[in-house]
Amino acid sequence: MSEAPTVLLPSRHRARLDGAPCAAVWYEDVGEAATAAAATDAVWLAGFASADLVSRVLERGGERLGWVHYNSTGVEHMRLNEFRERGVILTNGAGLYAHPIAEHVIMCMLAARLNLLGLVRAQAAVSWDPETESDQELQGSVALILGYGALGRAVGDRAQALGVTVLGARRRGDEPIEDGVSTGDAWRARLPEADFVVLTLPATPETRGILGEPELASMKPGAWLINVARGSLVDEEALVDALSSGRLGGAALDAFQNEPLPPAHPFWKLPNVLLSPHSSWRSSRLDEREVALFSENLQRFIDGEGLRNVVDLDAGY
């Protein structure tokens, strides 16, 4: 690129982006992005951007717009064909949230193994019963991670450090297959081995309802499901049945088909369910990571190099 690009940027990162090699156009709220996107070469959408807003950004940017960066990981709600038609590169925040989400998963695994929910209930009941805490150890258990990308690996690394045997599954086989990691549908045969099934998959038409009644029935009796991905991956009615019957040990859920989770949903009252309001990504360090990723990609964009975190518009992630 012969001259500095004009880039639409979120003003909340203004101090960190001071001196960036571009002509900056600032916006206060992501809802303003469509209006401000005219005559820009690149746009950073920091915050949830609806499909309609993204479409308006692409239309407003016109032929000059070459790159849109979206902070979040999931882009399943966007009209990805519009990026293809306009020749605009879309990048996302994949990997930015791996550290806090991985720690959240480990918290859930320990809570499940040691019966933290039982301890909390005993405290509320002023009940002194040392046997409330489980005598099971996390070491020696088996975790099957569906979606062994940056987030899945972050979970696996931390789990292995605690003595957990990690099995992984991923869709793509373009990298060397690691020990315990499979591609395709081979993971289904390993469901009976796992004490924990961890979902870190993207939401795509192929992954919708990937864990339904047959898969839940194949899981090891007493196993736990941990979902830090998307609610669309799980048949919630079948999961409620498996949890209510006691066939599964429990579930730690951070994502749901309908959010916020409706007050009448059975998940709220099941004693073997640990709920969080799609908050496992939260971290005080996200701002610096977001800016570091965008700044690296901005320099790559200027230099005509390949960008990091390019979304595969066919695969949907």
Salt bridges, closest charged atoms under 4 A:
ASP41 OD1 - ARG64 NE 3.02
ASP52 OD1 - ARG79 NH2 2.56
GLU76 OE2 - ARG230 NE 2.75
GLU175 OE1 - ARG153 NH2 3.34
GLU178 OE2 - ARG153 NE 3.20
ASP185 OD1 - ARG188 NE 3.82
GLU193 OE2 - ARG190 NE 3.24
ASP195 OD1 - LYS220 NZ 2.82
GLU215 OE2 - ARG188 NH1 2.41
GLU236 OE1 - HIS265 NE2 3.10
GLU259 OE1 - HIS278 ND1 2.84
ASP287 OD1 - ARG12 NH1 3.10
ASP287 OD2 - ARG16 NH1 3.92
GLU290 OE1 - ARG12 NH2 3.41
GLU290 OE1 - HIS13 NE2 3.10
GLU296 OE2 - ARG300 NE 3.12
GLU296 OE1 - ARG308 NH1 2.82
ASP312 OD2 - ARG172 NH2 3.16
ASP314 OD1 - ARG84 NH2 2.93
